[in-house]
Amino acid sequence: MAMETRRKTSFQVDFEKVDSAKQILGTKSLTDTVDAALDEVIKLQQRRQLVELLFTPGTLQLDDPVVMAGAWR
């Protein structure tokens, strides 16, 4: 049986924060705002991991002429 990715729940929400988030994210409903905010948190983590990767010496071998020779083709 497939796991459900959506389900109804009940929790308390600070609607001042929701209104601010709606303006920032360009969303209209509470559900859309929560989904968009969660997407942004996930993307933020992915960007942090990418930055860490970019600043880890030797990881991408950008200073290796053999590797870089094929990069611009």
mmJSON file of the N, C-alpha and C atoms, coordinates in Angstrom:
{"data_MODEL":{"atom_site":{
"group_PDB":["ATOM","ATOM","ATOM","ATOM","ATOM","ATOM","ATOM","ATOM","ATOM","ATOM","ATOM","ATOM","ATOM","ATOM","ATOM","ATOM","ATOM","ATOM","ATOM","ATOM","ATOM","ATOM","ATOM","ATOM","ATOM","ATOM","ATOM","ATOM","ATOM","ATOM","ATOM","ATOM","ATOM","ATOM","ATOM","ATOM","ATOM","ATOM","ATOM","ATOM","ATOM","ATOM","ATOM","ATOM","ATOM","ATOM","ATOM","ATOM","ATOM","ATOM","ATOM","ATOM","ATOM","ATOM","ATOM","ATOM","ATOM","ATOM","ATOM","ATOM","ATOM","ATOM","ATOM","ATOM","ATOM","ATOM","ATOM","ATOM","ATOM","ATOM","ATOM","ATOM","ATOM","ATOM","ATOM","ATOM","ATOM","ATOM","ATOM","ATOM","ATOM","ATOM","ATOM","ATOM","ATOM","ATOM","ATOM","ATOM","ATOM","ATOM","ATOM","ATOM","ATOM","ATOM","ATOM","ATOM","ATOM","ATOM","ATOM","ATOM","ATOM","ATOM","ATOM","ATOM","ATOM","ATOM","ATOM","ATOM","ATOM","ATOM","ATOM","ATOM","ATOM","ATOM","ATOM","ATOM","ATOM","ATOM","ATOM","ATOM","ATOM","ATOM","ATOM","ATOM","ATOM","ATOM","ATOM","ATOM","ATOM","ATOM","ATOM","ATOM","ATOM","ATOM","ATOM","ATOM","ATOM","ATOM","ATOM","ATOM","ATOM","ATOM","ATOM","ATOM","ATOM","ATOM","ATOM","ATOM","ATOM","ATOM","ATOM","ATOM","ATOM","ATOM","ATOM","ATOM","ATOM","ATOM","ATOM","ATOM","ATOM","ATOM","ATOM","ATOM","ATOM","ATOM","ATOM","ATOM","ATOM","ATOM","ATOM","ATOM","ATOM","ATOM","ATOM","ATOM","ATOM","ATOM","ATOM","ATOM","ATOM","ATOM","ATOM","ATOM","ATOM","ATOM","ATOM","ATOM","ATOM","ATOM","ATOM","ATOM","ATOM","ATOM","ATOM","ATOM","ATOM","ATOM","ATOM","ATOM","ATOM","ATOM","ATOM","ATOM","ATOM","ATOM","ATOM","ATOM","ATOM","ATOM","ATOM","ATOM","ATOM","ATOM","ATOM","ATOM","ATOM","ATOM","ATOM"],
"id":[1,2,3,4,5,6,7,8,9,10,11,12,13,14,15,16,17,18,19,20,21,22,23,24,25,26,27,28,29,30,31,32,33,34,35,36,37,38,39,40,41,42,43,44,45,46,47,48,49,50,51,52,53,54,55,56,57,58,59,60,61,62,63,64,65,66,67,68,69,70,71,72,73,74,75,76,77,78,79,80,81,82,83,84,85,86,87,88,89,90,91,92,93,94,95,96,97,98,99,100,101,102,103,104,105,106,107,108,109,110,111,112,113,114,115,116,117,118,119,120,121,122,123,124,125,126,127,128,129,130,131,132,133,134,135,136,137,138,139,140,141,142,143,144,145,146,147,148,149,150,151,152,153,154,155,156,157,158,159,160,161,162,163,164,165,166,167,168,169,170,171,172,173,174,175,176,177,178,179,180,181,182,183,184,185,186,187,188,189,190,191,192,193,194,195,196,197,198,199,200,201,202,203,204,205,206,207,208,209,210,211,212,213,214,215,216,217,218,219],
"type_symbol":["N","C","C","N","C","C","N","C","C","N","C","C","N","C","C","N","C","C","N","C","C","N","C","C","N","C","C","N","C","C","N","C","C","N","C","C","N","C","C","N","C","C","N","C","C","N","C","C","N","C","C","N","C","C","N","C","C","N","C","C","N","C","C","N","C","C","N","C","C","N","C","C","N","C","C","N","C","C","N","C","C","N","C","C","N","C","C","N","C","C","N","C","C","N","C","C","N","C","C","N","C","C","N","C","C","N","C","C","N","C","C","N","C","C","N","C","C","N","C","C","N","C","C","N","C","C","N","C","C","N","C","C","N","C","C","N","C","C","N","C","C","N","C","C","N","C","C","N","C","C","N","C","C","N","C","C","N","C","C","N","C","C","N","C","C","N","C","C","N","C","C","N","C","C","N","C","C","N","C","C","N","C","C","N","C","C","N","C","C","N","C","C","N","C","C","N","C","C","N","C","C","N","C","C","N","C","C","N","C","C","N","C","C","N","C","C","N","C","C"],
"label_atom_id":["N","CA","C","N","CA","C","N","CA","C","N","CA","C","N","CA","C","N","CA","C","N","CA","C","N","CA","C","N","CA","C","N","CA","C","N","CA","C","N","CA","C","N","CA","C","N","CA","C","N","CA","C","N","CA","C","N","CA","C","N","CA","C","N","CA","C","N","CA","C","N","CA","C","N","CA","C","N","CA","C","N","CA","C","N","CA","C","N","CA","C","N","CA","C","N","CA","C","N","CA","C","N","CA","C","N","CA","C","N","CA","C","N","CA","C","N","CA","C","N","CA","C","N","CA","C","N","CA","C","N","CA","C","N","CA","C","N","CA","C","N","CA","C","N","CA","C","N","CA","C","N","CA","C","N","CA","C","N","CA","C","N","CA","C","N","CA","C","N","CA","C","N","CA","C","N","CA","C","N","CA","C","N","CA","C","N","CA","C","N","CA","C","N","CA","C","N","CA","C","N","CA","C","N","CA","C","N","CA","C","N","CA","C","N","CA","C","N","CA","C","N","CA","C","N","CA","C","N","CA","C","N","CA","C","N","CA","C","N","CA","C","N","CA","C","N","CA","C","N","CA","C","N","CA","C"],
"label_alt_id":[null,null,null,null,null,null,null,null,null,null,null,null,null,null,null,null,null,null,null,null,null,null,null,null,null,null,null,null,null,null,null,null,null,null,null,null,null,null,null,null,null,null,null,null,null,null,null,null,null,null,null,null,null,null,null,null,null,null,null,null,null,null,null,null,null,null,null,null,null,null,null,null,null,null,null,null,null,null,null,null,null,null,null,null,null,null,null,null,null,null,null,null,null,null,null,null,null,null,null,null,null,null,null,null,null,null,null,null,null,null,null,null,null,null,null,null,null,null,null,null,null,null,null,null,null,null,null,null,null,null,null,null,null,null,null,null,null,null,null,null,null,null,null,null,null,null,null,null,null,null,null,null,null,null,null,null,null,null,null,null,null,null,null,null,null,null,null,null,null,null,null,null,null,null,null,null,null,null,null,null,null,null,null,null,null,null,null,null,null,null,null,null,null,null,null,null,null,null,null,null,null,null,null,null,null,null,null,null,null,null,null,null,null,null,null,null,null,null,null],
"label_comp_id":["MET","MET","MET","ALA","ALA","ALA","MET","MET","MET","GLU","GLU","GLU","THR","THR","THR","ARG","ARG","ARG","ARG","ARG","ARG","LYS","LYS","LYS","THR","THR","THR","SER","SER","SER","PHE","PHE","PHE","GLN","GLN","GLN","VAL","VAL","VAL","ASP","ASP","ASP","PHE","PHE","PHE","GLU","GLU","GLU","LYS","LYS","LYS","VAL","VAL","VAL","ASP","ASP","ASP","SER","SER","SER","ALA","ALA","ALA","LYS","LYS","LYS","GLN","GLN","GLN","ILE","ILE","ILE","LEU","LEU","LEU","GLY","GLY","GLY","THR","THR","THR","LYS","LYS","LYS","SER","SER","SER","LEU","LEU","LEU","THR","THR","THR","ASP","ASP","ASP","THR","THR","THR","VAL","VAL","VAL","ASP","ASP","ASP","ALA","ALA","ALA","ALA","ALA","ALA","LEU","LEU","LEU","ASP","ASP","ASP","GLU","GLU","GLU","VAL","VAL","VAL","ILE","ILE","ILE","LYS","LYS","LYS","LEU","LEU","LEU","GLN","GLN","GLN","GLN","GLN","GLN","ARG","ARG","ARG","ARG","ARG","ARG","GLN","GLN","GLN","LEU","LEU","LEU","VAL","VAL","VAL","GLU","GLU","GLU","LEU","LEU","LEU","LEU","LEU","LEU","PHE","PHE","PHE","THR","THR","THR","PRO","PRO","PRO","GLY","GLY","GLY","THR","THR","THR","LEU","LEU","LEU","GLN","GLN","GLN","LEU","LEU","LEU","ASP","ASP","ASP","ASP","ASP","ASP","PRO","PRO","PRO","VAL","VAL","VAL","VAL","VAL","VAL","MET","MET","MET","ALA","ALA","ALA","GLY","GLY","GLY","ALA","ALA","ALA","TRP","TRP","TRP","ARG","ARG","ARG"],
"label_asym_id":["A","A","A","A","A","A","A","A","A","A","A","A","A","A","A","A","A","A","A","A","A","A","A","A","A","A","A","A","A","A","A","A","A","A","A","A","A","A","A","A","A","A","A","A","A","A","A","A","A","A","A","A","A","A","A","A","A","A","A","A","A","A","A","A","A","A","A","A","A","A","A","A","A","A","A","A","A","A","A","A","A","A","A","A","A","A","A","A","A","A","A","A","A","A","A","A","A","A","A","A","A","A","A","A","A","A","A","A","A","A","A","A","A","A","A","A","A","A","A","A","A","A","A","A","A","A","A","A","A","A","A","A","A","A","A","A","A","A","A","A","A","A","A","A","A","A","A","A","A","A","A","A","A","A","A","A","A","A","A","A","A","A","A","A","A","A","A","A","A","A","A","A","A","A","A","A","A","A","A","A","A","A","A","A","A","A","A","A","A","A","A","A","A","A","A","A","A","A","A","A","A","A","A","A","A","A","A","A","A","A","A","A","A","A","A","A","A","A","A"],
"label_entity_id":["1","1","1","1","1","1","1","1","1","1","1","1","1","1","1","1","1","1","1","1","1","1","1","1","1","1","1","1","1","1","1","1","1","1","1","1","1","1","1","1","1","1","1","1","1","1","1","1","1","1","1","1","1","1","1","1","1","1","1","1","1","1","1","1","1","1","1","1","1","1","1","1","1","1","1","1","1","1","1","1","1","1","1","1","1","1","1","1","1","1","1","1","1","1","1","1","1","1","1","1","1","1","1","1","1","1","1","1","1","1","1","1","1","1","1","1","1","1","1","1","1","1","1","1","1","1","1","1","1","1","1","1","1","1","1","1","1","1","1","1","1","1","1","1","1","1","1","1","1","1","1","1","1","1","1","1","1","1","1","1","1","1","1","1","1","1","1","1","1","1","1","1","1","1","1","1","1","1","1","1","1","1","1","1","1","1","1","1","1","1","1","1","1","1","1","1","1","1","1","1","1","1","1","1","1","1","1","1","1","1","1","1","1","1","1","1","1","1","1"],
"label_seq_id":[1,1,1,2,2,2,3,3,3,4,4,4,5,5,5,6,6,6,7,7,7,8,8,8,9,9,9,10,10,10,11,11,11,12,12,12,13,13,13,14,14,14,15,15,15,16,16,16,17,17,17,18,18,18,19,19,19,20,20,20,21,21,21,22,22,22,23,23,23,24,24,24,25,25,25,26,26,26,27,27,27,28,28,28,29,29,29,30,30,30,31,31,31,32,32,32,33,33,33,34,34,34,35,35,35,36,36,36,37,37,37,38,38,38,39,39,39,40,40,40,41,41,41,42,42,42,43,43,43,44,44,44,45,45,45,46,46,46,47,47,47,48,48,48,49,49,49,50,50,50,51,51,51,52,52,52,53,53,53,54,54,54,55,55,55,56,56,56,57,57,57,58,58,58,59,59,59,60,60,60,61,61,61,62,62,62,63,63,63,64,64,64,65,65,65,66,66,66,67,67,67,68,68,68,69,69,69,70,70,70,71,71,71,72,72,72,73,73,73],
"pdbx_PDB_ins_code":[null,null,null,null,null,null,null,null,null,null,null,null,null,null,null,null,null,null,null,null,null,null,null,null,null,null,null,null,null,null,null,null,null,null,null,null,null,null,null,null,null,null,null,null,null,null,null,null,null,null,null,null,null,null,null,null,null,null,null,null,null,null,null,null,null,null,null,null,null,null,null,null,null,null,null,null,null,null,null,null,null,null,null,null,null,null,null,null,null,null,null,null,null,null,null,null,null,null,null,null,null,null,null,null,null,null,null,null,null,null,null,null,null,null,null,null,null,null,null,null,null,null,null,null,null,null,null,null,null,null,null,null,null,null,null,null,null,null,null,null,null,null,null,null,null,null,null,null,null,null,null,null,null,null,null,null,null,null,null,null,null,null,null,null,null,null,null,null,null,null,null,null,null,null,null,null,null,null,null,null,null,null,null,null,null,null,null,null,null,null,null,null,null,null,null,null,null,null,null,null,null,null,null,null,null,null,null,null,null,null,null,null,null,null,null,null,null,null,null],
"Cartn_x":[0.849,0.0,0.886,0.616,1.427,1.207,2.303,2.239,1.637,0.709,0.1,1.096,1.156,2.042,1.284,-0.015,-0.837,-1.878,-2.125,-3.221,-3.633,-4.847,-5.353,-4.805,-4.542,-4.053,-4.576,-4.364,-4.811,-3.677,-3.37,-2.354,-2.584,-1.984,-2.131,-1.152,-1.63,-0.838,-0.845,0.306,0.416,0.061,-1.131,-1.603,-0.926,-0.279,0.54,1.726,2.324,3.425,2.921,1.744,1.169,0.945,0.406,0.165,1.471,2.496,3.805,4.364,4.263,4.758,3.984,2.678,1.87,2.377,2.68,3.183,4.526,5.4,6.735,6.668,5.859,5.808,4.803,3.94,2.935,1.853,1.54,0.519,-0.777,-1.857,-3.159,-3.736,-3.617,-4.233,-3.199,-3.695,-2.827,-2.059,-2.747,-2.091,-0.979,-1.278,-0.253,0.927,0.643,1.708,2.596,1.988,2.775,3.605,3.0,3.735,4.909,4.669,5.729,6.83,6.459,7.452,8.303,7.688,8.444,9.371,8.884,9.739,10.957,10.757,11.861,12.886,12.431,13.345,14.182,13.537,14.249,15.274,14.867,15.791,16.957,16.684,17.747,18.803,18.368,19.306,20.112,19.452,20.158,21.197,20.854,21.819,23.0,22.724,23.813,24.749,24.184,25.01,25.843,25.267,26.0,27.153,26.892,27.951,29.064,28.706,29.715,30.54,29.88,30.567,31.515,31.052,31.873,33.115,33.011,34.132,34.963,34.691,35.504,36.615,37.85,38.967,39.051,39.256,39.463,38.208,37.071,35.842,35.462,35.514,35.069,36.209,37.411,38.605,38.615,38.184,38.13,39.51,40.524,41.886,42.643,41.95,42.559,42.339,43.421,43.266,42.625,42.878,42.277,40.764,40.342,38.902,38.25,38.886,38.294,38.338,39.215,39.337,38.009,37.284,36.009,34.828,35.055,33.951,33.347,34.123,33.655,33.314,33.075,32.748,31.275],
"Cartn_y":[-1.188,0.0,1.24,2.196,3.408,4.32,4.922,5.837,7.168,7.697,8.98,10.1,11.041,12.176,13.374,13.338,14.419,13.836,14.562,14.198,15.426,15.428,16.547,16.443,17.621,17.663,18.929,19.022,20.194,20.672,21.965,22.547,24.044,24.657,26.094,26.829,27.938,28.688,30.162,30.794,32.239,32.894,33.455,33.972,35.273,35.964,37.113,36.619,35.503,34.907,34.382,33.773,33.252,34.393,35.5,36.642,37.184,37.271,37.726,36.754,35.467,34.445,34.474,34.693,34.779,35.897,37.034,38.172,37.835,37.224,36.892,35.83,34.797,33.646,33.812,34.8,35.007,33.948,33.429,32.385,32.983,32.218,32.718,31.923,30.609,29.789,29.365,28.943,28.442,27.218,26.298,25.082,25.417,26.294,26.682,27.363,28.167,28.883,27.921,26.972,25.983,25.139,24.693,23.898,24.691,25.949,26.779,27.042,27.268,27.498,26.252,25.091,23.842,23.631,23.93,23.834,24.738,25.952,26.895,26.396,25.774,25.213,24.095,23.252,22.153,22.705,23.702,24.322,25.006,25.632,26.282,25.264,24.122,23.083,22.591,22.423,21.987,23.026,24.311,25.365,25.358,25.151,25.081,23.923,22.778,21.618,21.901,22.6,22.941,23.896,24.9,25.835,25.098,24.202,23.411,22.59,21.989,21.211,22.089,23.269,24.181,24.657,24.753,25.24,24.131,22.886,21.771,21.531,21.814,21.695,20.308,20.31,19.07,18.32,18.721,17.983,18.022,19.193,19.335,19.311,19.317,19.251,20.354,21.553,22.667,23.16,22.777,23.191,22.117,21.04,19.964,20.234,20.521,20.854,19.745,18.498,17.384,17.369,17.553,17.579,18.778,19.931,21.152,21.235,20.459,20.489,20.116,19.201,18.78,19.587,20.477,21.212,22.246,22.75,23.859,23.429,22.196,21.699,21.787],
"Cartn_z":[0.0,0.0,0.0,-0.873,-0.991,0.212,0.642,1.767,1.309,2.069,1.738,1.984,1.044,1.248,1.819,1.735,2.286,3.226,4.3,5.184,5.974,6.421,7.211,8.622,9.187,10.558,11.204,12.483,13.222,14.119,14.017,14.883,14.976,15.965,16.146,15.246,14.669,13.709,14.1,13.982,14.175,12.838,12.733,11.453,11.048,11.963,11.563,10.737,11.176,10.411,9.071,9.081,7.838,6.853,7.318,6.436,5.863,6.701,6.224,5.19,5.48,4.559,3.242,3.301,2.085,1.181,1.782,0.998,0.361,1.129,0.633,-0.45,-0.227,-1.124,-2.263,-2.156,-3.191,-3.205,-2.037,-1.929,-1.399,-1.54,-1.096,0.074,0.028,1.074,2.121,3.262,4.325,3.841,3.168,2.679,1.696,0.734,-0.243,0.428,1.445,2.153,2.923,3.621,4.368,3.406,2.305,1.309,0.745,0.378,-0.195,0.826,2.078,3.123,3.347,3.349,3.502,2.309,1.109,-0.084,0.059,0.568,0.733,1.754,2.824,3.827,3.211,2.425,1.765,0.774,-0.034,-0.992,-0.284,0.852,1.623,2.045,2.525,2.926,1.73,0.595,-0.613,-1.04,-0.946,-1.293,-0.328,0.948,1.935,1.617,1.246,0.897,-0.35,-1.325,-2.535,-2.225,-1.409,-1.022,-0.298,0.604,1.315,0.326,-0.633,-1.658,-2.468,-2.856,-3.656,-2.909,-1.591,-0.798,-0.155,-0.512,-0.028,-1.044,-0.65,-1.591,-2.238,-3.563,-4.291,-4.677,-4.165,-4.43,-5.907,-6.501,-7.889,-8.902,-8.443,-9.303,-10.361,-9.967,-10.899,-11.305,-10.546,-10.885,-11.672,-12.053,-12.828,-14.314,-15.08,-16.499,-17.323,-16.97,-17.71,-17.521,-16.28,-15.985,-16.659,-16.549,-17.089,-18.608,-19.262,-20.722,-21.39,-20.799,-21.372,-20.873,-19.926,-19.319,-20.257,-21.183,-22.02,-23.437,-23.655,-25.0,-25.252],
"occupancy":[1.0,1.0,1.0,1.0,1.0,1.0,1.0,1.0,1.0,1.0,1.0,1.0,1.0,1.0,1.0,1.0,1.0,1.0,1.0,1.0,1.0,1.0,1.0,1.0,1.0,1.0,1.0,1.0,1.0,1.0,1.0,1.0,1.0,1.0,1.0,1.0,1.0,1.0,1.0,1.0,1.0,1.0,1.0,1.0,1.0,1.0,1.0,1.0,1.0,1.0,1.0,1.0,1.0,1.0,1.0,1.0,1.0,1.0,1.0,1.0,1.0,1.0,1.0,1.0,1.0,1.0,1.0,1.0,1.0,1.0,1.0,1.0,1.0,1.0,1.0,1.0,1.0,1.0,1.0,1.0,1.0,1.0,1.0,1.0,1.0,1.0,1.0,1.0,1.0,1.0,1.0,1.0,1.0,1.0,1.0,1.0,1.0,1.0,1.0,1.0,1.0,1.0,1.0,1.0,1.0,1.0,1.0,1.0,1.0,1.0,1.0,1.0,1.0,1.0,1.0,1.0,1.0,1.0,1.0,1.0,1.0,1.0,1.0,1.0,1.0,1.0,1.0,1.0,1.0,1.0,1.0,1.0,1.0,1.0,1.0,1.0,1.0,1.0,1.0,1.0,1.0,1.0,1.0,1.0,1.0,1.0,1.0,1.0,1.0,1.0,1.0,1.0,1.0,1.0,1.0,1.0,1.0,1.0,1.0,1.0,1.0,1.0,1.0,1.0,1.0,1.0,1.0,1.0,1.0,1.0,1.0,1.0,1.0,1.0,1.0,1.0,1.0,1.0,1.0,1.0,1.0,1.0,1.0,1.0,1.0,1.0,1.0,1.0,1.0,1.0,1.0,1.0,1.0,1.0,1.0,1.0,1.0,1.0,1.0,1.0,1.0,1.0,1.0,1.0,1.0,1.0,1.0,1.0,1.0,1.0,1.0,1.0,1.0,1.0,1.0,1.0,1.0,1.0,1.0],
"B_iso_or_equiv":[0.0,0.0,0.0,0.0,0.0,0.0,0.0,0.0,0.0,0.0,0.0,0.0,0.0,0.0,0.0,0.0,0.0,0.0,0.0,0.0,0.0,0.0,0.0,0.0,0.0,0.0,0.0,0.0,0.0,0.0,0.0,0.0,0.0,0.0,0.0,0.0,0.0,0.0,0.0,0.0,0.0,0.0,0.0,0.0,0.0,0.0,0.0,0.0,0.0,0.0,0.0,0.0,0.0,0.0,0.0,0.0,0.0,0.0,0.0,0.0,0.0,0.0,0.0,0.0,0.0,0.0,0.0,0.0,0.0,0.0,0.0,0.0,0.0,0.0,0.0,0.0,0.0,0.0,0.0,0.0,0.0,0.0,0.0,0.0,0.0,0.0,0.0,0.0,0.0,0.0,0.0,0.0,0.0,0.0,0.0,0.0,0.0,0.0,0.0,0.0,0.0,0.0,0.0,0.0,0.0,0.0,0.0,0.0,0.0,0.0,0.0,0.0,0.0,0.0,0.0,0.0,0.0,0.0,0.0,0.0,0.0,0.0,0.0,0.0,0.0,0.0,0.0,0.0,0.0,0.0,0.0,0.0,0.0,0.0,0.0,0.0,0.0,0.0,0.0,0.0,0.0,0.0,0.0,0.0,0.0,0.0,0.0,0.0,0.0,0.0,0.0,0.0,0.0,0.0,0.0,0.0,0.0,0.0,0.0,0.0,0.0,0.0,0.0,0.0,0.0,0.0,0.0,0.0,0.0,0.0,0.0,0.0,0.0,0.0,0.0,0.0,0.0,0.0,0.0,0.0,0.0,0.0,0.0,0.0,0.0,0.0,0.0,0.0,0.0,0.0,0.0,0.0,0.0,0.0,0.0,0.0,0.0,0.0,0.0,0.0,0.0,0.0,0.0,0.0,0.0,0.0,0.0,0.0,0.0,0.0,0.0,0.0,0.0,0.0,0.0,0.0,0.0,0.0,0.0],
"pdbx_formal_charge":[null,null,null,null,null,null,null,null,null,null,null,null,null,null,null,null,null,null,null,null,null,null,null,null,null,null,null,null,null,null,null,null,null,null,null,null,null,null,null,null,null,null,null,null,null,null,null,null,null,null,null,null,null,null,null,null,null,null,null,null,null,null,null,null,null,null,null,null,null,null,null,null,null,null,null,null,null,null,null,null,null,null,null,null,null,null,null,null,null,null,null,null,null,null,null,null,null,null,null,null,null,null,null,null,null,null,null,null,null,null,null,null,null,null,null,null,null,null,null,null,null,null,null,null,null,null,null,null,null,null,null,null,null,null,null,null,null,null,null,null,null,null,null,null,null,null,null,null,null,null,null,null,null,null,null,null,null,null,null,null,null,null,null,null,null,null,null,null,null,null,null,null,null,null,null,null,null,null,null,null,null,null,null,null,null,null,null,null,null,null,null,null,null,null,null,null,null,null,null,null,null,null,null,null,null,null,null,null,null,null,null,null,null,null,null,null,null,null,null],
"auth_seq_id":[1,1,1,2,2,2,3,3,3,4,4,4,5,5,5,6,6,6,7,7,7,8,8,8,9,9,9,10,10,10,11,11,11,12,12,12,13,13,13,14,14,14,15,15,15,16,16,16,17,17,17,18,18,18,19,19,19,20,20,20,21,21,21,22,22,22,23,23,23,24,24,24,25,25,25,26,26,26,27,27,27,28,28,28,29,29,29,30,30,30,31,31,31,32,32,32,33,33,33,34,34,34,35,35,35,36,36,36,37,37,37,38,38,38,39,39,39,40,40,40,41,41,41,42,42,42,43,43,43,44,44,44,45,45,45,46,46,46,47,47,47,48,48,48,49,49,49,50,50,50,51,51,51,52,52,52,53,53,53,54,54,54,55,55,55,56,56,56,57,57,57,58,58,58,59,59,59,60,60,60,61,61,61,62,62,62,63,63,63,64,64,64,65,65,65,66,66,66,67,67,67,68,68,68,69,69,69,70,70,70,71,71,71,72,72,72,73,73,73],
"auth_comp_id":["MET","MET","MET","ALA","ALA","ALA","MET","MET","MET","GLU","GLU","GLU","THR","THR","THR","ARG","ARG","ARG","ARG","ARG","ARG","LYS","LYS","LYS","THR","THR","THR","SER","SER","SER","PHE","PHE","PHE","GLN","GLN","GLN","VAL","VAL","VAL","ASP","ASP","ASP","PHE","PHE","PHE","GLU","GLU","GLU","LYS","LYS","LYS","VAL","VAL","VAL","ASP","ASP","ASP","SER","SER","SER","ALA","ALA","ALA","LYS","LYS","LYS","GLN","GLN","GLN","ILE","ILE","ILE","LEU","LEU","LEU","GLY","GLY","GLY","THR","THR","THR","LYS","LYS","LYS","SER","SER","SER","LEU","LEU","LEU","THR","THR","THR","ASP","ASP","ASP","THR","THR","THR","VAL","VAL","VAL","ASP","ASP","ASP","ALA","ALA","ALA","ALA","ALA","ALA","LEU","LEU","LEU","ASP","ASP","ASP","GLU","GLU","GLU","VAL","VAL","VAL","ILE","ILE","ILE","LYS","LYS","LYS","LEU","LEU","LEU","GLN","GLN","GLN","GLN","GLN","GLN","ARG","ARG","ARG","ARG","ARG","ARG","GLN","GLN","GLN","LEU","LEU","LEU","VAL","VAL","VAL","GLU","GLU","GLU","LEU","LEU","LEU","LEU","LEU","LEU","PHE","PHE","PHE","THR","THR","THR","PRO","PRO","PRO","GLY","GLY","GLY","THR","THR","THR","LEU","LEU","LEU","GLN","GLN","GLN","LEU","LEU","LEU","ASP","ASP","ASP","ASP","ASP","ASP","PRO","PRO","PRO","VAL","VAL","VAL","VAL","VAL","VAL","MET","MET","MET","ALA","ALA","ALA","GLY","GLY","GLY","ALA","ALA","ALA","TRP","TRP","TRP","ARG","ARG","ARG"],
"auth_asym_id":["A","A","A","A","A","A","A","A","A","A","A","A","A","A","A","A","A","A","A","A","A","A","A","A","A","A","A","A","A","A","A","A","A","A","A","A","A","A","A","A","A","A","A","A","A","A","A","A","A","A","A","A","A","A","A","A","A","A","A","A","A","A","A","A","A","A","A","A","A","A","A","A","A","A","A","A","A","A","A","A","A","A","A","A","A","A","A","A","A","A","A","A","A","A","A","A","A","A","A","A","A","A","A","A","A","A","A","A","A","A","A","A","A","A","A","A","A","A","A","A","A","A","A","A","A","A","A","A","A","A","A","A","A","A","A","A","A","A","A","A","A","A","A","A","A","A","A","A","A","A","A","A","A","A","A","A","A","A","A","A","A","A","A","A","A","A","A","A","A","A","A","A","A","A","A","A","A","A","A","A","A","A","A","A","A","A","A","A","A","A","A","A","A","A","A","A","A","A","A","A","A","A","A","A","A","A","A","A","A","A","A","A","A","A","A","A","A","A","A"],
"auth_atom_id":["N","CA","C","N","CA","C","N","CA","C","N","CA","C","N","CA","C","N","CA","C","N","CA","C","N","CA","C","N","CA","C","N","CA","C","N","CA","C","N","CA","C","N","CA","C","N","CA","C","N","CA","C","N","CA","C","N","CA","C","N","CA","C","N","CA","C","N","CA","C","N","CA","C","N","CA","C","N","CA","C","N","CA","C","N","CA","C","N","CA","C","N","CA","C","N","CA","C","N","CA","C","N","CA","C","N","CA","C","N","CA","C","N","CA","C","N","CA","C","N","CA","C","N","CA","C","N","CA","C","N","CA","C","N","CA","C","N","CA","C","N","CA","C","N","CA","C","N","CA","C","N","CA","C","N","CA","C","N","CA","C","N","CA","C","N","CA","C","N","CA","C","N","CA","C","N","CA","C","N","CA","C","N","CA","C","N","CA","C","N","CA","C","N","CA","C","N","CA","C","N","CA","C","N","CA","C","N","CA","C","N","CA","C","N","CA","C","N","CA","C","N","CA","C","N","CA","C","N","CA","C","N","CA","C","N","CA","C","N","CA","C","N","CA","C","N","CA","C","N","CA","C","N","CA","C"],
"pdbx_PDB_model_num":[1,1,1,1,1,1,1,1,1,1,1,1,1,1,1,1,1,1,1,1,1,1,1,1,1,1,1,1,1,1,1,1,1,1,1,1,1,1,1,1,1,1,1,1,1,1,1,1,1,1,1,1,1,1,1,1,1,1,1,1,1,1,1,1,1,1,1,1,1,1,1,1,1,1,1,1,1,1,1,1,1,1,1,1,1,1,1,1,1,1,1,1,1,1,1,1,1,1,1,1,1,1,1,1,1,1,1,1,1,1,1,1,1,1,1,1,1,1,1,1,1,1,1,1,1,1,1,1,1,1,1,1,1,1,1,1,1,1,1,1,1,1,1,1,1,1,1,1,1,1,1,1,1,1,1,1,1,1,1,1,1,1,1,1,1,1,1,1,1,1,1,1,1,1,1,1,1,1,1,1,1,1,1,1,1,1,1,1,1,1,1,1,1,1,1,1,1,1,1,1,1,1,1,1,1,1,1,1,1,1,1,1,1,1,1,1,1,1,1]
}}}
